[in-house]
Amino acid sequence: MALLQFRPAISPRGAAAALRLSLSGAGKLLSRSAELGLVVEISGRQAWRTYLAPDLAVTFGFRSRAAGRPPSPPRVSALLEPTLAAFDAEMAALDATLARLGLPVPAVPLDAADA
């Protein structure tokens, strides 16, 4: 995906050269990315496939914009709460250890920075 920031239209040959993959591996990577909706195949040709980021495919008319409401975000499971609380406790302990060693600790908690 980072490569698409520099080369918005990419072929397996271009991906293979840029990522140092085999041509077959790059083709499989782009094909799987297309199956996941991360890229859109715009060439319509089996032998010379070309892929584009989905938003650019809509902008340039290779794909139509999805109609209707966007999908709802997934619901957070209540079973996840203990795991998140344990992670927060581990991060607080790490911050305390870093502070005790005199190393810089983030001044703003990460969740406060996201708000």
Secondary structure by P-SEA (a helix, b strand, c coil): cccccccccccaaaaaaaacccaaaaaaaaaaaaaacccccccccccbbbbbcaaaaaaacccccccccccccbbbbccaaaaaaaaaaaaaaaaaaaaaacccccccccccccc
